């Protein structure tokens, strides 16, 4: 049975995002997350949904804050899309970030 999310839609604010191709030809997504919730969020997963130029979903990458994020804490993240097939990288055109706590 999958873990149930305890995240409110407005709990995490994500800012300063960018996509960077690394020296191995892969893709990294950078940004900052702020926990605006009332409590410490444990096991926070930050997801990057990747899309091609037509807006078609092509891949998802994830970064986990294993120690969680305290109330009002802000932290930088780098999602390394190392498992993304190299032939999909040229198709990449945009991304959307979302986060959940479990």
ABEGO torsion letter per residue (X at the ends): XBBBBABBAAABBBBGBBBBBBAAGBBBBBEBBBBABABBBBGBBBBBBBBBAAGBBABBBBBBBAAEBBBGBBBBBBBBBAABBAAAAAABABBBBBBBBX
